[in-house]
Amino acid sequence: MADPNLVGRISVFDRTGKFLRRIGKAGTGPGEFRTPHALEFDSKGQLVVADRHNHRIQVLTKVGKFVLEYDDFGRTSGLAIDKNDVIYTADSESTERVHTGWQRGIRIGSLKDGKVTMFIPPHIVPDSPDGAMGEGIAIDAAGNIYTAEAQLRGVTKYVRK
């Protein structure tokens, strides 16, 4: 683990703000994290975690027991899951310097088998050889994708055709 300052846990609170438990710790093993950056629940109620600095997606039970991991979604900053367990991930950080062999972009695939079925490359912008990509991601009922663009300071909409 290169940076001892990376966060490696998820804190769970009840609806009144009372602390209930901590999930995970810093590390690279199952159920361990290096900057959990986004959280969602799938159709089974499992917790899906974008474990950004470990370059993976982890799936856990609601109480934090490790179920499985996928490493084909890049260095995920944001994620969304639709009602059919299709996962949409935004990778705003992959470059040759921080994630060799990977490119920034949106990866879409099945949460059931971890296979990426679609890739949307980053925007081409001046002064950025790797392009720009959203940090957060959301989908609407029509299947349109929205990314929160930190570098461009705005929102980009990808229309489903």
C-alpha positions in Angstrom: 0.0 0.0 0.0 1.7 3.1 -1.2 -0.2 5.9 0.6 -1.0 5.3 4.3 -3.5 8.2 4.1 -5.9 6.4 1.9 -9.3 5.7 3.5 -10.0 2.0 3.8 -13.4 1.7 5.5 -17.1 2.4 5.1 -19.0 3.7 8.1 -22.6 2.7 8.6 -25.1 4.9 10.5 -28.8 4.5 11.2 -31.4 7.1 10.1 -30.9 9.2 13.2 -27.1 9.4 12.6 -26.1 6.9 15.3 -23.0 5.0 14.3 -23.7 1.3 13.8 -20.5 -0.3 12.4 -17.5 -0.1 10.2 -17.1 -2.2 7.1 -13.6 -3.1 5.9 -10.2 -1.7 6.6 -7.3 -0.4 4.5 -5.7 -3.1 2.3 -5.9 -5.0 -0.9 -7.5 -8.2 0.1 -11.2 -9.2 -0.1 -13.4 -6.7 1.9 -10.4 -4.3 2.2 -10.3 -1.0 0.5 -8.1 1.8 -0.8 -10.4 4.7 -1.2 -14.0 3.3 -1.5 -15.3 6.1 -3.8 -18.9 5.2 -4.6 -21.6 2.9 -3.2 -24.8 1.4 -4.6 -27.1 -1.5 -3.8 -27.9 -4.1 -6.5 -31.3 -5.8 -7.0 -30.4 -8.4 -4.3 -29.7 -5.7 -1.7 -25.9 -6.3 -1.9 -23.5 -3.4 -1.4 -21.5 -2.6 -4.5 -18.3 -0.6 -3.8 -16.1 1.3 -6.2 -12.7 0.4 -4.6 -10.9 3.0 -6.7 -7.3 2.7 -5.7 -7.4 -1.1 -5.9 -8.9 -0.7 -9.4 -11.9 -3.0 -8.7 -15.5 -3.3 -7.9 -16.3 -5.3 -4.7 -19.7 -6.8 -3.9 -20.5 -7.3 -0.2 -23.5 -8.3 1.8 -25.4 -5.5 3.7 -23.4 -6.3 6.8 -20.1 -6.2 4.9 -19.2 -9.8 4.2 -17.2 -10.2 1.0 -19.1 -11.8 -1.9 -17.0 -11.2 -5.1 -15.0 -8.7 -7.0 -14.6 -7.5 -10.6 -11.5 -5.9 -12.0 -12.7 -5.1 -15.5 -14.3 -1.7 -14.7 -11.1 0.4 -14.4 -10.3 2.9 -11.7 -13.9 3.6 -10.8 -14.8 7.0 -9.4 -18.6 6.7 -9.8 -21.1 4.0 -10.3 -24.8 3.4 -11.0 -26.8 0.2 -11.2 -30.1 -0.2 -13.0 -33.0 -2.5 -12.1 -31.6 -5.2 -14.3 -28.2 -5.1 -12.5 -26.5 -3.4 -15.4 -23.6 -1.5 -13.9 -22.4 1.9 -15.3 -19.0 3.1 -14.1 -17.2 6.4 -14.6 -13.4 6.1 -14.7 -12.0 9.7 -14.5 -8.5 8.7 -13.5 -7.0 5.9 -15.6 -3.9 7.1 -17.4 -0.6 5.4 -18.2 0.8 7.0 -15.0 -1.8 5.7 -12.5 -3.3 2.7 -14.2 -1.1 1.3 -17.0 -2.9 0.0 -20.0 -6.2 1.6 -19.1 -8.1 4.6 -20.5 -10.5 7.0 -18.9 -14.1 6.4 -19.8 -17.5 4.9 -19.0 -17.7 1.1 -18.8 -21.1 -0.6 -18.9 -21.6 -4.3 -18.2 -23.4 -6.9 -16.2 -23.1 -7.0 -12.4 -24.1 -10.7 -12.7 -20.9 -11.8 -14.5 -18.6 -8.8 -14.4 -18.2 -8.6 -18.2 -17.9 -5.1 -19.7 -20.1 -4.9 -22.8 -19.7 -1.2 -23.8 -17.0 1.5 -23.5 -17.5 5.2 -24.0 -14.2 7.0 -24.4 -13.3 10.3 -22.7 -14.1 13.8 -24.2 -11.2 15.3 -26.2 -10.4 18.6 -24.6 -7.5 21.0 -25.2 -4.5 20.6 -22.8 -5.5 17.1 -21.8 -3.9 14.3 -23.8 -6.0 11.7 -21.9 -9.3 13.6 -22.4 -11.8 14.4 -19.7 -14.3 12.0 -18.1 -17.0 12.3 -15.4 -16.3 11.6 -11.8 -19.9 10.7 -10.9 -22.5 8.9 -13.0 -26.2 8.5 -13.0 -28.8 6.9 -15.3 -32.5 7.8 -15.9 -35.5 5.6 -16.7 -34.9 6.0 -20.5 -31.4 4.7 -20.2 -29.7 8.1 -20.7 -26.4 8.5 -18.9 -25.2 11.6 -17.0 -21.7 12.3 -15.8 -20.6 14.9 -13.3 -17.6 16.5 -14.9 -15.0 17.8 -12.4 -12.5 18.9 -15.0 -15.1 20.5 -17.3 -17.2 21.7 -14.3 -20.6 20.6 -15.6 -22.8 17.7 -16.5 -22.6 15.7 -19.7 -25.6 13.8 -21.0 -25.2 10.7 -23.2 -28.5 10.0 -25.0 -29.5 6.4 -25.5 -30.5 5.6 -29.1 
